[in-house]
């Protein structure tokens, strides 16, 4: 948190190849409104860290001991630390869900750690969990960079709504 300070932050968790470009485009849009915003990308496969860092213009990488201070994108390419980043980010995209070849990842951890949950439409592997989340108004489905940027900006500027989304997600995943 020292490295982030009061900057707005969001997380793209468990990204796969092809999704990083989408979240980076969303972040470019977000930074037009919040120039100091930070995107943390946690790849599903940490060995992709170098490639994502290159896509992000040489973004600092956790695996190399780099700091997020001053960065607009930070690559969390380590194992076992995703919970830390969910807890830091008020809004998290549970990736593995933005492309039709993917089947989604488990949204329970961000829900339990108080992060508002975003997901792409492709969640076959966790369809029941996401159906419960959506029924409880505890997750938002996004389809592209514009939708991601719009909802991240909306939730950052509407704390009551963001908190309600996170609370609903916690309730739906605690049952």
C-alpha positions as CSV (number, residue, x, y, z in Angstrom):
1,X,0.0,0.0,0.0
2,X,3.0,2.4,0.5
3,X,3.8,2.0,-3.2
4,X,0.2,2.7,-4.2
5,X,-0.7,5.4,-1.8
6,X,-4.1,7.1,-2.5
7,X,-4.1,6.3,-6.2
8,X,-7.1,4.5,-7.6
9,X,-6.2,0.8,-8.3
10,X,-7.9,-2.1,-10.1
11,X,-6.8,-5.6,-10.7
12,X,-7.0,-7.9,-13.7
13,X,-6.6,-11.3,-12.1
14,X,-5.6,-14.6,-13.8
15,X,-5.3,-13.1,-17.3
16,X,-4.6,-15.3,-20.3
17,X,-2.9,-14.3,-23.6
18,X,-5.2,-12.1,-25.6
19,X,-6.9,-10.6,-22.4
20,X,-3.9,-8.4,-21.4
21,X,-4.4,-6.3,-24.5
22,X,-8.0,-5.8,-23.6
23,X,-7.3,-4.7,-20.0
24,X,-4.4,-2.5,-21.1
25,X,-6.8,-0.7,-23.6
26,X,-9.4,-0.3,-20.8
27,X,-6.6,1.2,-18.6
28,X,-5.6,3.7,-21.3
29,X,-9.2,4.9,-21.2
30,X,-9.4,5.0,-17.4
31,X,-6.2,7.1,-17.3
32,X,-7.9,9.8,-19.3
33,X,-10.1,10.4,-16.3
34,X,-7.6,9.3,-13.5
35,X,-4.1,9.9,-14.8
36,X,-2.5,8.4,-11.7
37,X,-4.6,5.2,-11.8
38,X,-2.8,1.9,-11.3
39,X,-3.7,-1.4,-13.1
40,X,-2.3,-4.6,-11.5
41,X,-2.2,-7.5,-13.9
42,X,-1.8,-10.9,-12.3
43,X,-1.3,-13.4,-15.1
44,X,-2.8,-16.9,-14.7
45,X,0.6,-18.3,-15.7
46,X,3.4,-16.2,-14.0
47,X,5.9,-17.1,-16.7
48,X,4.0,-14.8,-19.0
49,X,5.2,-11.8,-16.9
50,X,7.9,-10.7,-19.3
51,X,5.6,-10.7,-22.3
52,X,2.9,-8.7,-20.4
53,X,5.5,-6.3,-19.1
54,X,6.7,-5.7,-22.7
55,X,3.1,-5.2,-23.9
56,X,2.7,-2.6,-21.1
57,X,5.8,-0.6,-22.2
58,X,8.2,-2.2,-19.8
59,X,5.9,-2.3,-16.7
60,X,7.6,-3.3,-13.4
61,X,7.3,-6.9,-12.4
62,X,6.8,-8.3,-8.9
63,X,8.9,-11.4,-9.8
64,X,11.9,-9.1,-10.3
65,X,11.4,-7.3,-7.0
66,X,10.2,-4.1,-8.7
67,X,8.0,-1.5,-7.1
68,X,4.6,-0.3,-8.2
69,X,5.5,3.2,-7.0
70,X,5.1,5.6,-9.9
71,X,4.0,2.9,-12.3
72,X,0.7,3.0,-14.2
73,X,0.8,-0.8,-14.7
74,X,2.3,-3.3,-12.4
75,X,2.7,-7.0,-13.2
76,X,2.0,-9.3,-10.3
77,X,3.8,-12.3,-11.8
78,X,4.3,-14.4,-8.6
79,X,2.6,-17.4,-7.1
80,X,0.6,-17.3,-3.9
81,X,0.0,-13.5,-3.6
82,X,-3.2,-13.0,-5.5
83,X,-5.1,-12.5,-2.3
84,X,-2.9,-9.6,-1.4
85,X,-3.8,-7.8,-4.6
86,X,-7.5,-8.6,-4.3
87,X,-7.5,-7.1,-0.9
88,X,-5.7,-3.9,-2.2
89,X,-8.0,-3.5,-5.3
90,X,-11.5,-2.1,-4.7
91,X,-12.4,-3.5,-8.2
92,X,-11.2,-6.7,-9.7
93,X,-11.7,-8.3,-13.1
94,X,-11.7,-12.1,-12.7
95,X,-10.2,-12.9,-16.1
96,X,-10.0,-16.1,-18.1
97,X,-13.4,-14.9,-19.1
98,X,-13.0,-12.4,-21.9
99,X,-12.4,-14.7,-24.9
100,X,-14.7,-17.5,-26.1
101,X,-11.9,-20.0,-25.9
102,X,-11.7,-19.5,-22.1
103,X,-14.0,-20.8,-19.3
104,X,-13.6,-18.5,-16.4
105,X,-11.9,-18.6,-13.0
106,X,-13.3,-18.8,-9.4
107,X,-14.7,-15.4,-8.1
108,X,-14.9,-16.5,-4.5
109,X,-11.5,-15.1,-3.3
110,X,-12.1,-11.5,-4.5
111,X,-15.6,-11.6,-3.1
112,X,-14.4,-12.7,0.3
113,X,-11.7,-10.1,0.3
114,X,-14.1,-7.2,-0.4
115,X,-13.2,-6.4,-4.0
116,X,-16.1,-5.7,-6.4
117,X,-16.2,-8.5,-9.0
118,X,-16.1,-8.0,-12.7
119,X,-16.1,-10.9,-15.2
120,X,-16.2,-11.5,-18.9
121,X,-19.1,-13.5,-20.4
122,X,-17.2,-16.8,-20.8
123,X,-17.4,-18.5,-17.4
124,X,-18.5,-22.1,-18.2
125,X,-16.2,-23.6,-15.5
126,X,-17.9,-21.5,-12.8
127,X,-21.3,-20.9,-14.4
128,X,-23.3,-21.7,-11.2
129,X,-21.2,-19.5,-9.0
130,X,-21.4,-16.6,-11.4
131,X,-25.2,-17.2,-11.8
132,X,-25.6,-16.8,-8.1
133,X,-23.4,-13.7,-8.0
134,X,-25.4,-12.1,-10.8
135,X,-28.7,-13.0,-9.2
136,X,-27.5,-11.4,-6.0
137,X,-26.2,-8.3,-7.9
138,X,-22.7,-9.2,-6.7
139,X,-20.9,-9.2,-10.1
140,X,-20.9,-7.2,-13.3
141,X,-20.3,-8.8,-16.7
142,X,-18.2,-6.9,-19.1
143,X,-17.5,-7.8,-22.7
144,X,-14.8,-5.4,-23.9
145,X,-12.3,-2.7,-23.0
146,X,-14.9,0.1,-23.2
147,X,-17.3,-1.7,-20.8
148,X,-14.4,-2.5,-18.4
149,X,-13.3,1.1,-18.4
150,X,-16.8,2.4,-17.9
151,X,-17.6,0.2,-14.9
152,X,-14.2,0.7,-13.2
153,X,-14.7,4.4,-13.5
154,X,-18.3,4.2,-12.3
155,X,-17.4,2.1,-9.2
156,X,-14.4,4.3,-8.3
157,X,-16.7,7.3,-8.2
158,X,-19.7,5.6,-6.6
159,X,-18.4,4.1,-3.4
160,X,-21.9,3.2,-2.1
161,X,-22.6,1.2,-5.2
162,X,-19.2,-0.4,-5.2
163,X,-19.6,-1.4,-1.5
164,X,-23.1,-2.8,-2.3
165,X,-21.7,-4.9,-5.1
166,X,-18.9,-6.2,-2.9
167,X,-21.3,-6.9,0.0
168,X,-23.7,-8.8,-2.4
169,X,-20.7,-10.8,-3.7
170,X,-19.7,-11.7,-0.2
171,X,-23.2,-12.8,0.7
172,X,-23.6,-14.9,-2.4
173,X,-20.3,-16.7,-1.9
174,X,-20.7,-17.3,1.8
175,X,-24.0,-19.2,1.5
